[in-house]
Every structure is written in C-alpha cells, then in structure tokens.
Amino acid sequence: MQNRITELFGIQYPIIQAGMVWNSGWKLASASSNAGILGLIGAGSMYPDVLRTHIQKCKLATNKPFGVNVPMLYPNIEEIMQIIVDEGVKIVFTSAGNPTIWTPWLKARGITVVHVVSSLKFALKAEKAGVDAIVAEGFEAGGHNGRDETTTLTLIPMINRKLSIPLIAAGGIATGNGMMAAMALGAEGVQIGSRFVASVESSAHIAFKKAVLLAKEGDTRLTLKELAPVRLLKNKFYHDIESLYQTSPSEKDLKSLLGKARAKRGMFEGDLEEGELEIGQISGLIEAIAPVSEIVNSILSEFKACKVRLSEININTTNEHKSN
C-alpha cells in the first residue's frame, strides 16, 4: 500500500495516529509506529521537559518513524521546537496557528512538516508556506475544530482539486470503510484520532475510554466557537456551557466557565462531570478498547475487504451494462 504518504514518512501503511492532547503519549505513539503506521506524540498537553521525556522513551520503544504534533498557540513554542530538533525528531505536525512562522525554520533543519487545516483557504496558505503535506480535518473530528463546520465528505474533494502536495483526511474516520471513502475522494492517507483514544496504549483515563464506548449518535457537539471551537461529549460541563449561552455571555464569561486544565481534568484524570471530554462523532461506532496493533489490523482488513467488494460491484455493473 505504497504512495506519496508512505514514502514521505517511511511507513508501511498510509495511516497517521493523531497527536491528541492528554491521549497521545509515548506509549500510543510507539505502539502505532510499531504497527506500521505513523505515531504522533501530542505536545499540546506537555510541558517542555515532559515532552523531552516522552520523545526519549518513544525512541527507546520503537526504531520506526514517529513525529510530534505541536499546536502553535503553545506558550513555550520556541523551547518546544528546540527540544524537537535537539532530540532528532524528523516529523512535525503543526496546528492551530500560522504555518509560515515555523515551517521554514523546521525544514531548514531537515524536518518534514505537515499542517492541519479545516478549510481550502488555509490549505492553500499552508502549501504556499512550504509544508510537505496537509491534514484536512472535517467538522466531524474530535477536539478543536474549524468554525465553518465543513464535513470531511465535502472538504477533501474541494481541497484535493486545488492541492499539489499530498493530502491526508481526518474527521469521522475510524474504520477501513471510512479510510476507503476518504481515499476515493482524493486523500492519500488518513489521520485517525478518536479510535485510538479507546486503545490500551492511550494515556486517557479508563473512565473516559469507557465513556467513549457508551457514546451514541448525537452525543457530541461542537461548542465554544467564540474561544476555540471544540467538539465535546455531552456531560454536566457541556450542559453548563449551554445554560450559559442562554444568557448571551461575553467571551470573558465563557473563559471564566472554562477555567484552566478542564481538558486534563476530563480526559486524563477521568472527571466525567466537570471535565472537558473531547471526542469525535465517530465515537458512536467505537465499541471496544483494544491494543493499537488490533485496531490497525482491523482497519486494514476492512479496507481490503471494502476494496474487493467495490471491485465486485464494478464487475457486476459492467456485466449488466453489457447484457443490456
């Protein structure tokens, strides 16, 4: 299954494990890389020294490529980027910021750079900035998201027809069928987050993992657009947000309710009432906590079966056409 994505990262399969805050530590990243996909450490929830430790542990746990996801709104961004260079990380996914700021600096140091976007406008800006590939993330995705609410089904073909560099699809993808659909629309790889939250190696709290398994259609909602849009699993905190919206709150009011460390409280510490529980719409399809290796094998098996099924449909359609 070789293409521009597998060649770019030196991986076996064109799948990227998303670098999610409070979920993507060295255990998840190394297990993902060992399974033949690209593992990412999520730097967004790590102090610089913690990130350095995770990178060092990841290097000991795998001899295959892995990367780091860096939200560029990070307050210690300069220190984070220097640690990445010092530790010899060769792949960086950037998000939540302007790619023109760090892309040239990283590429000058021999690092492959990928930027995450939620619109065609920003995909083209990232390509112009010199990134090596784009992750286009649809409205279905968990965590922080785009304000325009463009779905993956719409976003991927819109970007694909304008982009010359490799395109990776994200948002609402957790199965081989979803992977096939994204690649049929023009993506050369997929980035998967929510499915890996419910993995054995994820650093998420077991209570959060179990809550993901119980999620059904309609149990997540995009909110807090005035601050930074985030898709949350409905709980007491989410309903508190909705109640506050009934009073026409100011941005200050919303920030006051959000407070600090709300995501850590929910996803990492397991407070299912007052914590921020970031997860995608695809959580409604996740039914079991499993090792990363089993998740990857399941996705690949379903992808191959889907490919055979579509081939058979095409053959049958062709034969019907000939007989008519």
URKAJO-V964380 format. One record per pair of residues at least 6 apart in sequence whose ideal C-beta (glycine too) atoms are under 6 Angstrom apart, sorted by the first residue. I is the first residue (numbers start at 1). J is the second residue. Records with the same first field share a line. If there is no record, write none. Layout:
BEGIN
I = J, J
END
This chain:
BEGIN
1 = 13
3 = 14, 188
4 = 166, 188
5 = 14, 166, 188, 189
6 = 14
9 = 38, 65
10 = 65
11 = 37, 38
12 = 36
13 = 36, 37
14 = 189
15 = 37, 190
16 = 38, 191
17 = 32, 39, 40, 196
18 = 191, 193
19 = 40, 42, 69, 93
20 = 42, 193
21 = 42, 44, 45, 263
22 = 45, 263, 264, 267, 268
23 = 197, 202, 203, 204
24 = 40, 41, 42
25 = 54, 203
26 = 54, 57, 58
27 = 201
28 = 201, 202
29 = 39, 40, 41, 58, 66
30 = 58, 61, 62
31 = 201, 292
32 = 39, 292
33 = 39, 62, 64, 66
34 = 62
35 = 292, 293, 296
37 = 296
39 = 66
40 = 67, 69
41 = 54, 68
42 = 69
43 = 51, 68, 70, 80
44 = 71
48 = 76, 79, 80, 83
51 = 83
52 = 83
55 = 87
58 = 66
67 = 91, 92, 93
68 = 84, 89, 92
69 = 93
70 = 94
71 = 95, 96
72 = 94, 96, 97
73 = 96, 97
74 = 80
85 = 109
90 = 111
91 = 112
92 = 106, 111, 113
93 = 114
94 = 115
95 = 116
99 = 115, 126, 129, 131
100 = 129
103 = 113, 129, 130, 131
106 = 113
107 = 113
112 = 132
113 = 131, 132
114 = 133
115 = 126, 131
116 = 135, 137
117 = 123, 126, 136
118 = 137, 146
119 = 148
120 = 158, 159
123 = 134, 159
126 = 134
127 = 165
133 = 165, 166
134 = 167
135 = 168, 170, 191
136 = 155, 156, 159
137 = 170, 171
138 = 151, 152, 155, 171, 172
139 = 149, 150, 151
140 = 152, 171, 172, 280, 281
141 = 170, 171, 280
142 = 193, 194, 231, 278, 279, 280
143 = 278
144 = 228, 230
145 = 222, 229, 231
147 = 225, 229
152 = 169, 171, 172
156 = 169, 185, 186, 187
157 = 185, 186
160 = 167, 186
166 = 188
167 = 187
168 = 189, 191
169 = 182, 187, 190
170 = 191
172 = 281, 282
173 = 182, 190, 192
174 = 192, 194, 195, 282, 285
175 = 302
176 = 299, 302, 303, 306
177 = 302, 306
179 = 190, 303
180 = 303, 306
182 = 190
194 = 279, 280, 282, 283
197 = 204, 212
198 = 209, 212, 286, 289
199 = 292, 295
200 = 291
201 = 292
204 = 267
205 = 268, 269, 270
207 = 270, 272
208 = 267, 270
209 = 289
211 = 272
212 = 279, 283, 286
215 = 283, 284
216 = 284
217 = 284
219 = 234
220 = 231, 233, 281
222 = 229, 231
223 = 241
224 = 230
226 = 251, 254
227 = 254
232 = 238, 277
233 = 277, 279
235 = 272, 273, 277
236 = 273
237 = 274
244 = 257
262 = 276
263 = 276
265 = 271, 275
266 = 275, 276, 277
END
